[in-house]
């Protein structure tokens, strides 16, 4: 893993920090070469490949809900050798055109932190970069996805926590845990920290998603990221989802993070070639790279 100092030196105006590959089970299956070539055309100078890191084996025994969510959550651990081999070849092939950072988007799962630590110790020296994200929340029956589908959201975490506001509190509390978790080779960037709002447009406009508690949680998350000299994923994928239509974090909190001086790294969260630069113009126009 590159050091914090090395990552902080990267020009964030021309850095794409969150993208996926053909190894993603819920992606388009397009070759990674296509993603890279589109990144070059879009003007990026640094391109982080952050495929979903394999899930702990016990995850599959403790998950309920959408079968799609569980079986397409991440690449198989058996694919890691092929992933590293291909990414190393791509770094070499495109070295004269773009700097490629190879890494992962890693799920923060409190129940499996020891396993994640073991994996980071094992593979950390093969990683350049990474993102730590929350996609699942605990329920009394097992883990449930936050972002697989509106139906699964309603049947899972919403039913468990009782309201969008309570889901927001649970999600942000989990993000805060992730920020304050200390382990070797842990990524210093946090992914789409308001993912719980992915289905917000499917609810009435009067739905309450925030209160004093969520505001306090967000404020603490940002302050802790700043204190730890870490970074935030400026994830633009939601702008193009009809049921979300906002970035993650949203514009209000991005403005706060920018004012605080937290380094914001553009993230397309692309799962298909055509999405490689989605929302990049918005990122630049708002000078989030400063």
N, C-alpha and C positions, 0 to 999 in steps of 0.2 A: 504494500500500500504506500502510495506517495505520502510524504509527510504533510502535516498541516501547512507548514511554510511553503512547500512546493505547490500545493493546491491553491493557496492564497495568491500566489504570484501569477496564476493563469489569467489572461485577459478575459474578463467575463462578458465583454461586449461581443466577442466572437466565439464563445464557448457554449456548445450544446451539451448539457449535463445529464440528460435522462432520456435514454432511448433503448428500444428492444430489438430483437433479432428473429431470425428463422427458428431459433431454439425455443421461442415462447409458444406454449401450447394454445394460448388464446389470441395469438397474433395472426397476421396475414399469411405467414409461411414464405414470404418473399426473401430472397437471398440477401444477406447482410451487405454484400457489395452494393446493392441498389440503394440501401439506406445511406451508405458512406458517400456514394457518388452524388446523391441528392443533397447531402450535407455540404459537400464541396461547392456545388452549384449555388447553394443558399448563402455562401460566404463564411461558413464556420471555419475556424482555424484549429479548434480543439473539439473533439467529439468523443464523449464518454458513452461507451456501450455498457448498459447496466441491466443485463438480463436478470429475470427473477431467479434468485438462488433456490436450489432444491429445498423442499420442506422437510422437517424432521420426520422420520419414519412413523413415530407415534401420532403425528398430526392426523394421519389418515384413520386412526382408531378413535380419535376424539373430536371428529368434525361431524356436524349434522347439517341438513339443509340441501341446497342445490348440489347435485352431483357434478354439474358443470363447474361450479366454483372449486370444488375439491380437486377434481382430476385435471383441471387446466390451470391450477394456481401457479405452477412453476415447472421448470425443466426437471428431468430425472437426474438423480445423482450419478447415474451411470453415463450420462451425457457429458459430464464435466471434462473428461480428457479430450473429447472431440471439440468441445467448446473452446477450451484453452488453445488447442492446436490450431483451429481455424482463426481465432482472434489474433494469435501471434503471427500467423501468415498474413493477415490483413494489415496489421500494424506495419509489417515490413513492406508489403506491396504498395501501400499508400503513403509511406513515410515522406515522400517528397511533396505531397499535396495537402496533407492534413495530419495533425497529431491525434492519434487514437489512444484513448485511455480505456483499458479493459477492466471491467469489474462486474458488480452485481447490484440489483435492488434486493435488499435483504429484509425479510419480514421480522418485525419485532413481535415475539410471542413470549410473554412473561413466563409461561409454563415451561418453555423450552430454551431458556437463556443459556443453560449449561451446554446444551447441544450446539447452539449457535456459537458459543465461545470456542468449543472444540473445532468447529468448522473454520472459524476465522483464524485460529492458530494454525490449522492445517493448510489453508489456501491463501492466507493473507499475503504471503510473499509473491503470489502470482497475480495479485490484484493491483491495479493502479489507483482505482477510485471506487466509490460505492455510495449507495443511498440506503438509509434505514427508514422503513415505511411501516404503517399499520394498515392492514387490509381486513383483519378479523378481530372480533370481540368475543369474549367469553359469555356463554349463557348457561343456564342450569343443566342443559342437555349436552353442551359441548360448544366448540367454536363455531361461529357463524360469520359469513362474509358480509362486508359492509357494501361492497360495490359490484356484486355479480349481476343482479337484476333488481328492478323495483319490487317485483313480487317476492323475491327472496329477502329483500330488505324488510318488507312489511311483515312477512311471516316469521322472520328471525329476530334480528336485533331490535326492531321496533316493538314487536310483541313482548320481547323480554324486558326492555327498559321502559316501555309504556308511552313514550312520546318522543318526537324528534329532539326536543330539548334535553331529555334524559340520555338519549343516544349521543348527543353532542358532548355532554358532560363525561360520559364513559369513554368516548373516543379521545377527547382532549386529555383526559387523565392518563390514558394509555400512552399518548404521544409524550406527555411530560415524563412518564416513567422511562421511555426510550431515550429521551434527551439526557436524563440523569443516570442512565445505566453506564457503568464503567467496565470496559473489557478491552483486551488487546485487539488491535486492528479493526476496531469499530469504525464504521463510516462516520464522517464528520458533517454529513449533509442529510437533511430530513425531508422525506418525500410527501407531497400533497397533503399537508397537515389538516386540511379541512375536507377530506374525502367524504365524510359523513353527509355532506350537503349535495352529493351527486344526484339525488332524486328530488331536490327541493321544489322544482317546478311541477312535480306531480301532486303537490300538496296545495291546499288553498293559500292564497297570498297572506292570509291572517295567521298562518302557522307560526308558532314561536320557536325559533331555533337558537336564540341566545338570551342570556340574562346576566346578572352581575357575576354569577359563578363562572360562566363560560368566558366572559370578558377577562376575569381574573386569571383563569387558566391560560388563555392565550397570551396575556401579558407576561405571565410567569414563564411560559415556554420560550417566548422571544428573549426575555431577559437572560434566561439560562443558556440559550444558544449563544447570545452575545458574550456572556461571561466566560463561556468555554471556548471562545474563539472558533466558532463553528459556522456552518452555512445552512441556507434554506433553499429548497427546491422551489423555484418560481414556475409552477406547473400550469401550462396554458391549455392543456388538453380539454378541460371542462368547458372552455369558451365555445366549443363546437359540438357539445352534447345538448340536444334540445331540452332535456330534463334538468340540466345543470346551468349552462350559460354563464359561467363565471370561472375565474382562475382559482387555484388553490395554493396558498391562501387567497382570499378574495381581495379586490382592489383596496378596500379599507385597511386590511391588515398588512398588505404589501406596503402601503404608504407608511404605516407605523414602523414596519421592519426597516424600510429604507431610511427613515428619519433616525432610527436608532443606530444605523451604521452596520446592520447585519448584511454580510455578503449574500446577494441573491443570484442564484445561478439559473439561467433559462433552462426550462425542461419542456420539451415537446411531448414527452411520454409516448413517443411514436411507436405504434404497433403495426404500422404499414408505411410504405415508402412515401406515399402522398402526404403523410402527416409530419414529416421530418422537420419542417419549419413552421408548423401551425402556431400562430400567436407570436411569432418572433418579432414581427413589426410592432405589436403592442408592447412587448418587452423593451424594445429599443426606443419607442416613442415616449415611454414613461421613464426612461433613463434608469431602469432598475439595476443596471450593471454598475452604477456609480456607488 
